[in-house]
Amino acid sequence: MEKKFTKMYLMNSAVIPQNENGLFQHNTISREMYCRLLKLALAERVEIESYVGYQETANNIREITGYDPVISRDIVLRLKQQTPILVCRLQYRVQNPKDKALHTPSKDDWSYSLMMKIAENSFNFDNFYLSFGGNHE
Protein backbone atom coordinates (compact mmCIF):
# COMPACT_ATOMS: atom_id res chain seq x y z
CA MET A 1 0.00 0.00 0.00
CA GLU A 2 1.37 3.37 -1.02
CA LYS A 3 1.67 6.11 1.64
CA LYS A 4 0.46 9.53 0.47
CA PHE A 5 2.09 12.42 2.29
CA THR A 6 0.22 15.66 2.92
CA LYS A 7 3.09 17.60 4.47
CA MET A 8 6.87 17.95 4.07
CA TYR A 9 9.39 19.87 6.16
CA LEU A 10 12.44 21.69 4.79
CA MET A 11 15.42 22.22 7.10
CA ASN A 12 18.99 23.43 6.83
CA SER A 13 20.32 21.08 9.47
CA ALA A 14 19.89 17.37 10.17
CA VAL A 15 19.28 17.80 13.88
CA ILE A 16 16.44 16.66 16.06
CA PRO A 17 14.58 19.73 17.30
CA GLN A 18 14.66 20.63 20.99
CA ASN A 19 12.15 18.69 23.12
CA GLU A 20 11.35 16.33 20.23
CA ASN A 21 11.28 12.70 21.38
CA GLY A 22 11.16 9.68 19.16
CA LEU A 23 13.06 7.55 16.72
CA PHE A 24 14.38 9.19 13.54
CA GLN A 25 15.79 7.79 10.33
CA HIS A 26 18.33 9.78 8.30
CA ASN A 27 19.72 9.01 4.85
CA THR A 28 22.08 11.00 2.67
CA ILE A 29 20.62 11.53 -0.79
CA SER A 30 21.91 13.05 -4.02
CA ARG A 31 21.16 16.58 -5.17
CA GLU A 32 19.09 15.03 -7.97
CA MET A 33 16.99 13.00 -5.52
CA TYR A 34 16.46 16.08 -3.32
CA CYS A 35 15.19 17.98 -6.36
CA ARG A 36 12.98 15.10 -7.48
CA LEU A 37 11.38 14.70 -4.03
CA LEU A 38 10.71 18.42 -3.57
CA LYS A 39 9.34 18.84 -7.10
CA LEU A 40 7.11 15.79 -6.68
CA ALA A 41 5.76 17.18 -3.39
CA LEU A 42 5.03 20.52 -5.07
CA ALA A 43 3.32 18.83 -8.03
CA GLU A 44 1.15 16.82 -5.60
CA ARG A 45 0.32 20.04 -3.68
CA VAL A 46 1.87 18.76 -0.48
CA GLU A 47 2.06 21.40 2.26
CA ILE A 48 5.68 22.57 2.58
CA GLU A 49 6.69 23.85 6.02
CA SER A 50 10.07 25.59 5.85
CA TYR A 51 12.53 25.86 8.71
CA VAL A 52 15.33 27.01 6.42
CA GLY A 53 17.03 29.66 8.49
CA TYR A 54 19.66 31.05 6.12
CA GLN A 55 19.38 33.04 2.91
CA GLU A 56 22.27 31.18 1.26
CA THR A 57 20.51 27.86 1.84
CA ALA A 58 17.24 29.24 0.48
CA ASN A 59 19.13 30.57 -2.56
CA ASN A 60 20.61 27.14 -3.20
CA ILE A 61 17.23 25.41 -2.92
CA ARG A 62 15.72 27.95 -5.33
CA GLU A 63 18.63 27.54 -7.75
CA ILE A 64 18.40 23.73 -7.92
CA THR A 65 14.61 23.28 -7.71
CA GLY A 66 12.95 26.55 -8.73
CA TYR A 67 11.14 26.61 -5.36
CA ASP A 68 11.74 29.64 -3.12
CA PRO A 69 11.45 28.47 0.51
CA VAL A 70 10.35 30.80 3.27
CA ILE A 71 13.24 31.83 5.55
CA SER A 72 12.30 30.89 9.09
CA ARG A 73 14.39 30.89 12.24
CA ASP A 74 11.37 29.65 14.22
CA ILE A 75 11.84 26.71 16.53
CA VAL A 76 10.20 23.54 15.27
CA LEU A 77 7.51 22.89 17.83
CA ARG A 78 6.37 19.41 16.90
CA LEU A 79 7.31 17.13 14.03
CA LYS A 80 4.53 14.94 12.73
CA GLN A 81 5.43 11.25 12.66
CA GLN A 82 5.97 9.71 9.19
CA THR A 83 6.38 13.13 7.56
CA PRO A 84 9.40 13.57 5.27
CA ILE A 85 12.05 16.13 6.20
CA LEU A 86 14.29 17.31 3.36
CA VAL A 87 17.60 18.70 4.57
CA CYS A 88 19.91 20.95 2.56
CA ARG A 89 23.01 22.06 4.42
CA LEU A 90 26.54 23.26 3.89
CA GLN A 91 29.12 20.52 4.35
CA TYR A 92 31.19 22.81 6.57
CA ARG A 93 30.92 25.79 8.90
CA VAL A 94 32.23 29.20 7.96
CA GLN A 95 35.00 29.61 10.56
CA ASN A 96 34.39 33.25 11.39
CA PRO A 97 30.67 34.11 11.74
CA LYS A 98 31.46 37.67 10.60
CA ASP A 99 32.55 36.21 7.24
CA LYS A 100 29.20 34.50 6.54
CA ALA A 101 27.88 37.44 4.55
CA LEU A 102 31.05 37.48 2.43
CA HIS A 103 31.04 33.74 1.77
CA THR A 104 29.41 32.37 -1.39
CA PRO A 105 29.19 28.57 -1.41
CA SER A 106 29.61 26.66 -4.66
CA LYS A 107 27.09 24.04 -5.80
CA ASP A 108 29.44 21.30 -4.57
CA ASP A 109 29.52 22.71 -1.02
CA TRP A 110 26.05 21.38 -0.23
CA SER A 111 24.86 18.04 1.08
CA TYR A 112 21.33 16.69 0.98
CA SER A 113 19.44 14.21 3.10
CA LEU A 114 16.04 12.81 3.89
CA MET A 115 14.94 12.40 7.49
CA MET A 116 11.77 11.10 9.01
CA LYS A 117 10.42 10.65 12.51
CA ILE A 118 9.43 6.99 12.37
CA ALA A 119 8.19 6.46 15.93
CA GLU A 120 7.20 8.48 18.96
CA ASN A 121 8.88 7.58 22.27
CA SER A 122 11.36 4.87 21.37
CA PHE A 123 12.91 3.98 24.74
CA ASN A 124 11.32 2.01 27.53
CA PHE A 125 13.20 3.30 30.57
CA ASP A 126 11.63 0.74 32.94
CA ASN A 127 14.37 -1.78 32.14
CA PHE A 128 16.96 0.62 30.75
CA TYR A 129 20.55 -0.33 31.57
CA LEU A 130 23.86 1.03 30.32
CA SER A 131 26.97 -1.06 30.42
CA PHE A 132 30.39 0.36 29.74
CA GLY A 133 32.27 -2.89 30.38
CA GLY A 134 34.32 -3.80 33.41
CA ASN A 135 33.23 -3.84 37.02
CA HIS A 136 32.05 -0.41 38.14
CA GLU A 137 30.74 -0.16 41.66
Residue pairs with C-beta under 8 A, 6 or more apart in sequence:
3 82
4 44
5 41
5 44
5 46
5 82
5 83
5 84
6 46
6 47
7 46
7 47
7 48
7 49
7 80
7 83
8 37
8 38
8 41
8 46
8 47
8 48
8 49
8 83
8 84
8 85
8 86
9 48
9 49
9 50
9 51
9 76
9 79
9 83
9 84
9 85
9 86
10 38
10 48
10 49
10 50
10 51
10 52
10 61
10 69
10 85
10 86
10 87
10 88
11 51
11 52
11 76
11 85
11 86
11 87
11 88
11 115
12 51
12 52
12 53
12 54
12 57
12 87
12 88
12 89
13 87
13 89
14 26
14 87
14 89
14 113
14 115
16 24
17 75
17 76
17 77
17 79
18 75
20 76
20 78
20 79
20 117
21 120
21 121
21 122
22 79
22 81
22 117
22 118
22 119
22 120
22 121
22 122
23 117
23 118
23 119
23 122
24 115
24 116
24 117
24 118
25 115
25 116
25 118
26 113
26 114
26 115
27 113
27 114
27 115
28 111
28 112
28 113
29 37
29 112
29 113
29 114
30 112
31 64
31 107
31 110
31 112
33 112
33 114
34 64
34 65
34 86
34 88
34 112
34 114
35 64
35 65
37 84
37 86
37 114
38 48
38 61
38 65
38 67
38 86
39 65
39 66
39 67
41 48
41 84
42 48
42 67
48 67
48 69
50 69
50 70
50 71
50 72
51 72
51 74
51 76
52 58
52 61
52 69
52 70
52 71
52 72
52 88
53 71
53 72
53 73
54 71
55 71
56 90
56 100
56 103
56 104
56 105
57 88
57 89
57 90
58 68
58 69
58 71
60 88
60 105
60 107
60 110
61 67
61 68
61 69
61 88
62 68
62 69
63 107
64 107
79 85
79 117
80 117
81 117
81 118
81 119
81 120
82 116
82 117
82 118
83 116
83 117
84 114
84 115
84 116
85 114
85 115
85 116
85 117
86 112
86 113
86 114
87 112
87 113
87 114
87 115
88 110
88 111
88 112
89 110
89 111
89 113
90 105
90 109
90 110
90 111
91 109
91 110
91 111
92 109
94 100
94 103
